[in-house]
């Protein structure tokens, strides 16, 4: 499959839209569930997500509800969005090519905070639902992009990563390179699917994320460059990134645990509401 990956708010939806416009078959709906009502403002052109957003493995394939099994040979040229944590758990037989979107951490921080605010606004309409816990955006950025680099280096699948800014400001060369990588498609139609006017955040006008220690900033820049430009000739960057990861990992895991606990609390509350007819 052509796996479109990245953090949330890194251009994965744009990649799905342009690959569909290029003529590639795809898996996923523009607005799953009630997203057309609740989250359309965050992405007016659609998200194109499916149950595989969290990975293709024994949990999601066969489909736990229908029993339908997705065979790798039947979907070789299908585009599917799988976020980084799901990609790291995806059966390698489904990973034909990977296109990754990477967003500058300043833009990511601003965009995710906006998305989280939309989520909170939607939840406010449900009385008694506990407030969701969100990860600090720059920590989530680091966790996912570091995991992507580690997974790609370990499992050695073909991958091209693109800056979100390059995609929206210079779509034609980016799209042509991506389509050459995946095996073809209508480049003109794909480039026309990109709508730069929907970009809300420009890193040039944004400050560094609140709470991100200045000593860690060079590693964030290095990780971004390694993914989008390729690794340098020597391996010194691995030590730099490893040291920063060790400095952040305990905080990352603590926040991930808190988010999981919040998710469980909210799920239990919804189940109670269903039982009581609330």
Backbone bond lengths (Angstrom), bond angles and torsions (degrees), N, CA, C in turn:
res aa  C-N    CA-C-N  psi(-1)  N-CA   C-N-CA  omega(-1)  CA-C   N-CA-C  phi
1 X - - - 1.450 - - 1.527 110.38 -
2 X 1.304 115.56 158.44 1.456 120.71 172.55 1.522 105.80 -92.05
3 X 1.312 116.54 102.15 1.457 121.43 -176.27 1.522 109.72 -87.54
4 X 1.313 115.60 122.15 1.461 121.65 173.56 1.516 107.08 -97.50
5 X 1.312 116.82 121.48 1.460 119.89 -174.12 1.520 111.13 -135.76
6 X 1.311 114.18 177.14 1.455 122.29 -178.94 1.511 108.95 143.99
7 X 1.307 116.20 -178.08 1.454 120.32 170.53 1.529 107.84 -74.62
8 X 1.311 117.51 167.69 1.454 118.06 169.21 1.537 107.78 -64.08
9 X 1.319 116.05 155.03 1.468 122.65 179.12 1.538 113.01 61.03
10 X 1.326 116.88 29.23 1.465 119.85 -179.95 1.522 112.18 -113.50
11 X 1.337 117.51 8.03 1.448 120.42 179.43 1.513 114.15 102.57
12 X 1.340 118.49 8.36 1.463 120.46 -179.36 1.530 111.38 -62.40
13 X 1.323 116.93 -38.75 1.470 119.30 178.59 1.522 110.94 -66.19
14 X 1.330 116.89 -39.67 1.461 120.07 177.19 1.520 111.07 -61.93
15 X 1.314 116.68 -40.20 1.460 119.93 178.65 1.519 111.42 -64.77
16 X 1.329 117.00 -40.50 1.459 119.29 177.06 1.525 110.58 -63.45
17 X 1.323 116.75 -41.60 1.465 120.53 -179.93 1.526 111.22 -62.66
18 X 1.324 117.54 -44.12 1.462 119.00 -175.60 1.521 111.47 -75.00
19 X 1.341 118.49 -32.97 1.462 119.77 177.26 1.526 110.65 -67.59
20 X 1.328 115.93 -36.66 1.468 119.76 174.64 1.529 109.98 -64.62
21 X 1.335 116.17 -43.10 1.463 119.86 179.01 1.527 111.26 -64.12
22 X 1.330 116.71 -30.67 1.460 121.19 179.38 1.516 112.21 -73.18
23 X 1.340 117.16 -11.23 1.457 120.96 177.28 1.509 114.74 105.46
24 X 1.325 118.21 4.72 1.460 120.22 178.51 1.527 110.04 -79.52
25 X 1.329 117.71 137.43 1.466 119.14 172.53 1.522 109.37 -66.07
26 X 1.324 116.24 154.06 1.461 119.12 -176.31 1.511 110.67 -144.36
27 X 1.307 114.00 165.33 1.463 122.49 176.22 1.520 107.30 -119.80
28 X 1.326 116.99 130.06 1.455 120.18 177.18 1.513 112.47 130.01
29 X 1.332 115.52 149.24 1.454 122.03 179.37 1.528 110.12 -98.34
30 X 1.335 115.04 149.01 1.461 119.33 177.86 1.524 110.47 -59.33
31 X 1.326 116.96 -46.87 1.461 121.52 -178.59 1.532 109.29 -134.28
32 X 1.339 117.12 85.98 1.462 119.22 178.29 1.529 111.48 -61.69
33 X 1.329 115.70 154.53 1.464 122.25 174.64 1.538 110.17 52.78
34 X 1.351 116.88 -128.51 1.470 120.69 -177.99 1.520 112.34 -101.45
35 X 1.342 117.28 21.15 1.464 120.53 -173.50 1.521 112.23 -64.40
36 X 1.330 117.70 -27.80 1.464 119.43 179.14 1.524 111.06 -60.39
37 X 1.335 115.31 -30.76 1.460 119.87 179.02 1.517 111.72 -89.48
38 X 1.339 116.97 -42.63 1.458 119.91 -168.56 1.528 114.56 -91.99
39 X 1.340 118.10 -29.04 1.463 119.99 -173.37 1.531 113.60 -126.81
40 X 1.320 117.62 10.22 1.462 119.24 -177.07 1.528 111.99 -59.52
41 X 1.340 117.16 -34.13 1.461 119.73 -179.40 1.526 111.98 -62.92
42 X 1.336 117.16 -27.38 1.465 120.43 -179.57 1.519 111.77 -75.61
43 X 1.345 117.11 -24.82 1.454 120.43 -177.28 1.527 109.31 -158.19
44 X 1.330 118.06 81.39 1.463 121.27 -172.02 1.520 114.85 -59.41
45 X 1.343 117.65 -25.33 1.464 120.54 -176.96 1.524 113.20 -88.79
46 X 1.333 117.59 -4.02 1.460 119.97 176.92 1.515 113.62 108.28
47 X 1.336 115.34 158.97 1.463 122.87 -176.68 1.530 112.70 -104.42
48 X 1.337 117.61 -33.29 1.459 123.47 179.68 1.530 111.70 55.44
49 X 1.323 113.65 58.97 1.461 120.18 178.88 1.526 110.08 -112.57
50 X 1.326 115.51 161.82 1.455 122.61 -178.54 1.520 108.27 -145.12
51 X 1.313 115.39 -176.69 1.465 118.88 177.42 1.523 111.94 -64.34
52 X 1.350 116.35 -14.92 1.459 120.08 -178.90 1.525 112.81 -84.22
53 X 1.316 118.52 1.49 1.464 120.16 179.19 1.528 111.23 -57.50
54 X 1.337 116.92 -26.24 1.463 121.76 -179.93 1.519 112.68 -99.90
55 X 1.338 116.71 11.50 1.453 120.11 174.82 1.518 112.97 118.58
56 X 1.337 115.54 157.06 1.467 122.23 174.51 1.526 106.62 -112.88
57 X 1.303 115.08 106.74 1.463 121.55 -176.86 1.531 108.44 -158.78
58 X 1.312 117.07 -166.51 1.462 120.14 -174.52 1.525 112.65 -65.22
59 X 1.329 118.24 -16.70 1.463 120.81 178.83 1.531 110.94 -77.24
60 X 1.328 117.24 -37.61 1.466 121.62 -174.60 1.518 113.72 -107.47
61 X 1.308 118.38 -11.67 1.456 122.33 -175.79 1.528 110.31 -142.37
62 X 1.361 118.84 110.65 1.457 128.76 8.93 1.538 112.98 -65.66
63 X 1.332 114.79 157.91 1.455 120.97 176.62 1.527 108.53 -57.75
64 X 1.336 118.13 123.41 1.476 120.15 -176.46 1.517 113.66 -63.77
65 X 1.342 117.92 -18.84 1.468 120.15 -179.38 1.522 112.45 -95.29
66 X 1.325 116.82 -41.53 1.466 119.71 -175.29 1.518 113.57 -102.18
67 X 1.323 117.24 -20.47 1.461 120.56 -176.05 1.512 113.79 81.50
68 X 1.349 117.39 1.44 1.466 120.13 -179.08 1.523 109.95 -69.08
69 X 1.339 115.90 132.45 1.459 121.21 -179.83 1.522 110.22 -105.18
70 X 1.305 115.91 127.68 1.459 122.77 177.45 1.523 108.37 -90.62
71 X 1.338 116.69 116.69 1.462 120.40 -178.13 1.525 109.67 -94.70
72 X 1.334 117.65 136.10 1.471 120.09 -176.87 1.526 113.94 -54.00
73 X 1.316 117.86 -37.77 1.467 120.34 -176.42 1.519 112.62 -68.86
74 X 1.338 117.68 -19.84 1.464 120.82 -178.75 1.524 113.31 -85.59
75 X 1.314 117.28 -10.79 1.470 119.90 -173.92 1.534 111.90 -132.99
76 X 1.318 117.13 32.60 1.461 120.66 -172.81 1.520 112.92 -59.83
77 X 1.322 118.29 -38.73 1.465 120.56 -177.14 1.522 112.47 -107.44
78 X 1.317 117.31 17.94 1.459 121.10 177.46 1.527 110.24 -83.68
79 X 1.322 115.72 137.04 1.460 120.81 174.82 1.522 108.82 -88.34
80 X 1.320 116.38 137.65 1.456 121.07 179.08 1.522 108.77 -145.34
81 X 1.318 115.63 138.52 1.463 119.58 178.46 1.525 109.43 -88.73
82 X 1.325 115.50 125.47 1.460 121.78 175.62 1.523 107.05 -135.54
83 X 1.312 117.61 115.64 1.455 119.22 179.80 1.529 110.37 -67.03
84 X 1.319 116.51 160.08 1.463 121.16 -170.38 1.535 113.18 -52.32
85 X 1.341 120.23 -48.37 1.469 117.84 179.57 1.522 113.03 -57.85
86 X 1.338 116.68 -32.42 1.456 120.20 176.92 1.517 112.66 -75.05
87 X 1.330 117.19 -37.30 1.461 120.44 178.24 1.524 110.68 -60.27
88 X 1.314 117.57 -40.84 1.466 120.18 -178.62 1.527 111.97 -65.17
89 X 1.340 116.74 -16.86 1.468 121.10 179.36 1.525 112.09 -109.27
90 X 1.322 117.20 8.08 1.462 121.19 -177.46 1.522 110.92 -86.17
91 X 1.333 114.90 136.84 1.458 121.71 176.24 1.530 108.87 -55.76
92 X 1.321 116.75 127.27 1.457 121.83 -174.41 1.530 112.32 -62.01
93 X 1.321 117.69 -22.99 1.463 120.01 -180.00 1.520 112.03 -65.36
94 X 1.329 118.27 -18.06 1.463 121.82 177.97 1.527 112.46 -92.28
95 X 1.320 117.53 -7.59 1.462 120.56 -172.73 1.525 109.54 -98.03
96 X 1.332 115.64 90.01 1.464 121.56 179.46 1.527 110.67 -82.75
97 X 1.322 116.21 -49.97 1.458 124.64 177.69 1.522 107.71 -145.30
98 X 1.322 116.54 150.90 1.456 121.00 177.91 1.521 109.11 -126.05
99 X 1.320 115.67 126.78 1.454 121.88 170.43 1.519 107.31 -110.93
100 X 1.323 116.18 122.90 1.464 120.80 -176.55 1.519 110.48 -114.39
101 X 1.308 115.44 136.58 1.455 121.39 171.37 1.519 109.36 -98.51
102 X 1.313 116.23 134.94 1.468 121.04 179.53 1.521 107.94 -129.99
103 X 1.313 115.85 130.42 1.459 120.13 -177.38 1.524 109.90 -116.35
104 X 1.313 116.12 140.96 1.455 120.87 175.35 1.531 109.09 -52.24
105 X 1.323 116.74 138.27 1.462 120.15 -172.80 1.527 112.27 -61.88
106 X 1.337 118.12 -28.10 1.463 120.07 178.45 1.527 110.67 -69.06
107 X 1.327 116.31 -44.91 1.461 119.86 176.66 1.527 110.48 -64.72
108 X 1.318 115.83 -41.78 1.461 120.39 -179.25 1.525 110.70 -60.01
109 X 1.309 116.61 -45.59 1.465 121.26 -178.96 1.533 110.39 -58.05
110 X 1.321 117.10 -48.12 1.461 120.79 -178.52 1.524 111.33 -65.98
111 X 1.332 117.26 -41.15 1.455 121.12 -176.76 1.523 111.85 -69.24
112 X 1.333 116.72 -41.76 1.466 119.67 -179.03 1.521 111.17 -68.90
113 X 1.309 117.10 -36.79 1.465 118.83 177.42 1.533 110.49 -62.47
114 X 1.323 116.74 -36.54 1.458 120.10 176.82 1.527 110.47 -66.38
115 X 1.332 116.89 -44.24 1.467 120.67 178.99 1.523 111.26 -63.05
116 X 1.326 117.48 -42.57 1.463 120.90 178.56 1.525 110.92 -61.51
117 X 1.332 116.35 -37.65 1.468 119.88 178.50 1.528 110.66 -64.75
118 X 1.344 117.17 -37.99 1.465 120.70 176.79 1.526 110.51 -64.87
119 X 1.335 116.18 -41.35 1.464 120.17 176.54 1.524 110.94 -59.59
120 X 1.322 116.14 -45.59 1.471 120.36 -178.76 1.528 110.76 -64.08
121 X 1.330 116.15 -38.61 1.469 120.15 178.96 1.528 110.60 -64.32
122 X 1.318 116.42 -40.91 1.466 120.34 177.75 1.523 110.64 -64.50
123 X 1.338 116.64 -42.94 1.465 120.53 -178.37 1.520 112.20 -66.42
124 X 1.319 116.89 -28.27 1.464 120.43 -178.01 1.524 111.86 -62.24
125 X 1.336 115.94 -19.84 1.466 119.84 179.31 1.527 112.33 -77.89
126 X 1.344 117.06 -6.71 1.464 121.54 179.91 1.524 109.20 -108.04
127 X 1.319 118.50 101.95 1.471 121.25 -177.85 1.529 111.42 -59.97
128 X 1.330 115.62 136.89 1.456 120.53 175.51 1.511 115.51 83.62
129 X 1.335 117.47 -7.28 1.465 119.65 -179.91 1.517 109.43 -75.89
130 X 1.346 118.26 122.71 1.468 119.75 179.85 1.527 111.54 -58.98
131 X 1.307 116.18 145.21 1.467 121.35 179.98 1.524 109.65 -64.57
132 X 1.318 115.75 136.63 1.463 120.83 -179.67 1.519 110.94 -70.19
133 X 1.321 115.67 145.52 1.451 121.34 174.01 1.528 107.59 -96.20
134 X 1.312 116.96 128.88 1.454 121.46 179.49 1.524 109.82 -111.40
135 X 1.327 115.81 145.62 1.456 119.45 174.83 1.516 110.46 -71.98
136 X 1.324 116.10 149.84 1.463 120.16 170.61 1.526 107.61 -60.27
137 X 1.340 118.75 123.62 1.472 120.04 -171.03 1.529 115.13 -54.69
138 X 1.333 118.42 -43.01 1.467 116.95 -175.50 1.521 111.56 -69.47
139 X 1.347 117.22 -26.89 1.459 119.38 175.77 1.524 110.81 -70.83
140 X 1.321 116.89 -39.50 1.467 120.44 177.07 1.527 109.81 -65.83
141 X 1.339 117.02 -39.61 1.460 121.29 177.05 1.529 109.96 -57.46
142 X 1.319 115.80 -48.36 1.459 119.48 -178.50 1.515 111.22 -64.35
143 X 1.341 117.16 -47.10 1.464 121.08 -177.66 1.523 110.59 -56.03
144 X 1.332 117.37 -49.67 1.452 120.03 -174.08 1.525 112.30 -72.50
145 X 1.320 118.02 -43.39 1.460 118.92 -177.60 1.525 112.54 -72.01
146 X 1.319 117.16 -34.76 1.465 119.96 175.07 1.530 109.36 -65.93
147 X 1.344 116.98 -41.49 1.464 120.85 178.36 1.524 111.19 -64.15
148 X 1.337 117.00 -37.30 1.460 120.08 178.06 1.522 111.13 -63.46
149 X 1.322 116.93 -46.33 1.454 120.08 179.21 1.526 110.62 -61.35
150 X 1.319 117.01 -45.42 1.468 120.94 -179.11 1.526 110.95 -63.21
151 X 1.334 117.17 -42.28 1.462 120.81 -178.33 1.522 111.18 -66.95
152 X 1.334 116.68 -43.31 1.462 120.00 179.96 1.527 111.40 -64.48
153 X 1.331 116.96 -39.17 1.462 120.35 179.69 1.523 111.37 -71.02
154 X 1.333 116.73 -32.69 1.460 120.77 -177.74 1.521 111.96 -78.93
155 X 1.335 117.02 -47.90 1.468 119.88 -174.13 1.527 113.09 -94.53
156 X 1.331 117.26 -11.95 1.472 124.03 167.98 1.531 113.69 57.72
157 X 1.323 116.04 43.34 1.457 118.73 173.50 1.534 108.87 -86.12
158 X 1.324 118.05 157.30 1.477 120.70 178.28 1.532 109.93 -66.88
159 X 1.313 116.94 127.54 1.464 120.85 -177.58 1.519 110.55 -143.33
160 X 1.323 115.61 140.22 1.453 122.74 168.20 1.520 107.64 -126.89
161 X 1.312 116.60 130.38 1.463 121.44 179.10 1.526 108.61 -114.78
162 X 1.328 115.10 138.87 1.458 120.85 -176.29 1.519 110.69 -127.04
163 X 1.304 116.06 141.52 1.447 121.87 172.29 1.523 109.36 -67.11
164 X 1.329 116.35 134.24 1.458 120.54 177.22 1.530 110.63 -61.29
165 X 1.323 116.10 -38.50 1.465 119.88 179.53 1.528 110.99 -61.51
166 X 1.339 117.29 -41.40 1.467 120.15 178.46 1.527 110.96 -64.69
167 X 1.329 116.49 -38.29 1.460 120.13 -179.35 1.521 111.71 -61.29
168 X 1.327 117.28 -43.80 1.466 119.36 -174.57 1.524 112.97 -86.06
169 X 1.330 118.09 -21.58 1.464 119.54 -179.41 1.525 113.04 -96.62
170 X 1.334 117.44 -28.11 1.472 121.60 179.12 1.521 109.45 -136.36
171 X 1.326 117.45 64.74 1.470 119.62 -170.53 1.522 114.91 -65.07
172 X 1.320 119.05 -36.06 1.463 119.50 -171.70 1.526 113.45 -62.09
173 X 1.354 120.34 -52.43 1.467 118.04 179.43 1.523 113.17 -65.61
174 X 1.337 116.70 -33.89 1.461 119.95 178.57 1.525 110.15 -65.78
175 X 1.328 116.14 -45.71 1.466 120.82 -178.71 1.524 110.45 -64.54
176 X 1.317 118.04 -43.46 1.469 120.27 -178.69 1.531 110.88 -63.17
177 X 1.316 116.41 -40.61 1.471 119.09 178.19 1.530 110.66 -64.57
178 X 1.333 116.31 -41.38 1.458 120.27 -179.36 1.522 111.40 -65.89
179 X 1.338 117.75 -42.69 1.457 120.40 -178.81 1.522 111.49 -69.80
180 X 1.313 117.85 -34.77 1.471 120.00 172.73 1.522 109.93 -60.32
181 X 1.299 116.08 -37.97 1.469 122.31 -178.25 1.532 111.24 -67.15
182 X 1.336 117.12 -41.40 1.469 119.76 -176.15 1.515 112.79 -89.13
183 X 1.342 118.13 -10.45 1.454 119.03 174.93 1.499 116.09 112.85
184 X 1.334 118.09 16.02 1.450 120.21 173.53 1.510 114.14 116.82
185 X 1.342 114.45 175.12 1.450 121.66 -177.35 1.515 109.40 144.67
186 X 1.307 116.29 170.83 1.460 122.48 -178.39 1.527 109.15 -81.55
187 X 1.334 116.39 98.27 1.456 121.24 -174.56 1.525 111.88 -66.77
188 X 1.326 117.31 -38.45 1.459 119.99 -178.36 1.522 110.67 -65.26
189 X 1.331 116.82 -44.38 1.464 120.32 179.07 1.526 110.77 -65.79
190 X 1.328 116.00 -37.42 1.455 119.61 179.81 1.522 111.20 -65.87
191 X 1.325 117.46 -45.95 1.461 120.75 -179.87 1.517 111.33 -63.50
192 X 1.339 116.43 -34.34 1.461 120.18 -179.99 1.523 112.54 -68.91
193 X 1.337 115.96 -18.68 1.465 119.86 -179.87 1.520 112.33 -76.65
194 X 1.333 117.71 -14.68 1.455 121.04 -179.88 1.523 109.37 -80.90
195 X 1.323 115.55 130.80 1.477 120.70 -178.95 1.534 108.74 -118.39
196 X 1.337 116.82 91.13 1.471 120.39 -177.45 1.521 113.29 -58.32
197 X 1.331 117.81 -25.83 1.467 120.02 -177.47 1.523 112.76 -67.32
198 X 1.348 117.11 -14.95 1.467 119.84 178.76 1.527 112.33 -82.72
199 X 1.328 116.41 -7.80 1.460 119.60 178.79 1.527 109.38 -71.96
200 X 1.321 115.59 119.74 1.465 119.80 -174.38 1.524 113.05 -96.02
201 X 1.323 117.87 -20.07 1.455 119.80 -171.63 1.525 110.36 -129.46
202 X 1.321 116.02 128.98 1.458 123.15 178.65 1.518 107.70 -115.71
203 X 1.326 116.52 120.90 1.465 120.62 -173.55 1.525 112.79 -58.27
204 X 1.348 116.37 -25.63 1.452 118.94 -179.49 1.512 113.82 -65.82
205 X 1.337 116.62 -21.43 1.460 120.39 -178.98 1.523 112.90 -105.10
206 X 1.334 116.84 7.91 1.459 120.71 -174.87 1.522 110.75 -113.52
207 X 1.320 115.87 146.12 1.452 120.66 173.78 1.517 111.13 -86.39
208 X 1.337 116.17 175.40 1.460 120.33 177.83 1.525 109.99 -67.94
209 X 1.328 117.64 148.02 1.463 120.30 -178.73 1.524 112.38 -57.70
210 X 1.312 115.82 139.05 1.463 120.58 178.63 1.518 109.82 -61.48
211 X 1.330 116.38 131.35 1.454 121.73 177.76 1.509 115.08 93.39
212 X 1.327 117.06 -11.70 1.461 119.93 178.24 1.527 108.90 -79.77
213 X 1.327 116.54 115.96 1.460 121.06 -175.28 1.535 110.42 -66.43
214 X 1.323 117.37 134.44 1.471 120.02 -178.24 1.529 113.56 -54.57
215 X 1.330 117.32 -30.97 1.465 119.41 -178.57 1.528 112.16 -68.29
216 X 1.347 116.94 -19.04 1.463 120.49 -179.59 1.522 112.81 -93.16
217 X 1.320 117.43 -13.24 1.459 120.49 -176.71 1.536 113.21 -57.11
218 X 1.342 119.67 -43.40 1.463 118.62 179.87 1.525 113.00 -58.34
219 X 1.326 117.54 -34.44 1.464 119.85 179.44 1.520 111.31 -70.63
220 X 1.326 117.44 -36.05 1.457 119.75 176.00 1.523 110.28 -62.99
221 X 1.327 116.06 -40.78 1.465 119.56 178.72 1.536 110.63 -67.70
222 X 1.324 116.27 -40.01 1.460 120.06 179.79 1.519 110.93 -63.55
223 X 1.324 117.11 -45.22 1.461 120.26 179.90 1.525 110.93 -61.08
224 X 1.315 116.51 -43.22 1.472 120.70 177.01 1.530 110.23 -58.88
225 X 1.329 117.31 -46.32 1.464 121.24 -177.56 1.527 111.80 -67.67
226 X 1.334 117.12 -40.69 1.464 120.32 -179.51 1.528 110.40 -61.95
227 X 1.341 116.65 -41.88 1.455 119.66 -179.47 1.522 112.12 -69.36
228 X 1.327 117.73 -43.32 1.458 120.42 -172.49 1.526 113.77 -89.00
229 X 1.323 117.40 -26.50 1.466 121.12 -177.42 1.519 112.92 -110.02
230 X 1.319 116.97 -17.90 1.448 121.45 -176.11 1.521 110.87 101.63
231 X 1.329 117.23 158.38 1.463 120.46 -177.91 1.516 112.03 -71.38
232 X 1.348 116.33 150.49 1.467 119.57 175.82 1.522 110.69 -69.88
233 X 1.320 116.37 176.70 1.457 121.02 -175.20 1.520 113.14 -68.96
234 X 1.327 117.67 -28.79 1.466 119.65 179.49 1.520 109.26 -107.70
235 X 1.337 115.13 170.03 1.461 120.84 -175.35 1.530 113.56 -99.15
236 X 1.324 117.44 15.62 1.465 119.85 -178.35 1.526 111.40 -61.00
237 X 1.334 116.36 -29.34 1.463 119.21 -178.53 1.524 111.97 -63.64
238 X 1.349 116.43 -27.78 1.465 119.62 179.90 1.521 111.14 -64.60
239 X 1.322 117.14 -40.45 1.466 120.34 177.18 1.525 110.55 -64.73
240 X 1.328 116.09 -42.98 1.464 120.36 179.68 1.525 110.95 -60.46
241 X 1.325 116.56 -48.88 1.461 120.00 -178.98 1.525 111.22 -67.34
242 X 1.319 117.07 -37.63 1.456 120.66 179.55 1.518 112.41 -63.66
243 X 1.320 116.80 -41.01 1.464 120.58 178.66 1.526 111.17 -64.17
244 X 1.327 116.05 -42.74 1.468 118.96 178.74 1.519 110.84 -66.10
245 X 1.328 116.65 -39.28 1.467 119.27 179.10 1.524 110.99 -62.22
246 X 1.304 116.91 -42.83 1.472 120.03 178.03 1.520 111.28 -62.39
247 X 1.321 116.70 -34.54 1.470 120.19 179.48 1.523 111.98 -71.29
248 X 1.339 117.63 -25.85 1.463 120.96 -175.03 1.520 114.09 -104.17
249 X 1.327 118.04 -18.48 1.461 120.09 -165.93 1.527 113.50 -63.49
250 X 1.330 118.84 -37.96 1.465 119.76 -179.35 1.530 110.86 -64.02
251 X 1.320 116.13 -42.18 1.462 119.58 178.48 1.528 110.86 -66.65
252 X 1.320 115.89 -39.66 1.464 119.89 178.43 1.522 110.70 -60.61
253 X 1.329 116.58 -47.84 1.459 119.68 -177.56 1.523 111.69 -66.52
254 X 1.332 117.01 -36.58 1.464 119.62 177.70 1.528 110.57 -63.08
255 X 1.318 116.49 -42.52 1.463 119.42 178.96 1.522 111.67 -68.93
256 X 1.321 117.41 -37.90 1.467 119.70 177.53 1.523 111.08 -63.48
257 X 1.333 116.59 -39.09 1.469 120.19 176.40 1.526 110.63 -62.59
258 X 1.332 116.57 -41.51 1.464 120.74 -179.79 1.526 111.05 -65.81
259 X 1.328 116.97 -38.70 1.465 120.58 178.36 1.526 110.00 -66.17
260 X 1.329 117.14 -42.19 1.468 119.92 178.55 1.520 110.87 -63.11
261 X 1.340 116.98 -41.54 1.468 120.58 178.78 1.529 110.35 -63.49
262 X 1.337 116.59 -39.96 1.456 120.75 177.86 1.524 110.68 -63.81
263 X 1.320 116.33 -42.07 1.464 120.43 178.38 1.526 110.62 -61.10
264 X 1.330 116.92 -44.72 1.463 120.80 -179.88 1.527 111.14 -63.45
265 X 1.327 116.72 -41.80 1.470 120.64 179.52 1.522 110.34 -62.28
266 X 1.317 117.03 -42.24 1.454 120.67 -179.16 1.530 111.34 -69.31
267 X 1.332 116.95 -38.09 1.466 120.20 177.38 1.521 110.62 -62.40
268 X 1.336 116.85 -43.86 1.470 120.52 179.52 1.529 110.75 -63.46
269 X 1.330 116.89 -38.99 1.460 119.67 179.07 1.535 110.60 -64.92
270 X 1.312 116.58 -40.88 1.486 119.42 178.03 1.530 110.28 -63.39
271 X 1.335 116.77 -40.26 1.457 119.85 178.90 1.519 110.94 -64.78
272 X 1.325 117.00 -38.81 1.463 120.07 177.03 1.527 110.78 -64.98
273 X 1.330 116.34 -39.27 1.460 119.96 179.66 1.532 110.80 -64.17
274 X 1.341 116.66 -37.85 1.463 119.91 178.93 1.532 110.10 -66.01
275 X 1.338 115.99 -42.19 1.482 118.99 -178.88 1.508 111.97 -66.21
276 X 1.331 117.00 -35.86 1.473 119.96 -176.67 1.516 112.79 -92.96
277 X 1.352 116.28 -4.49 1.461 119.69 -179.26 1.508 113.49 73.05
278 X 1.337 116.80 22.15 1.471 120.33 -179.10 1.516 110.69 -71.71
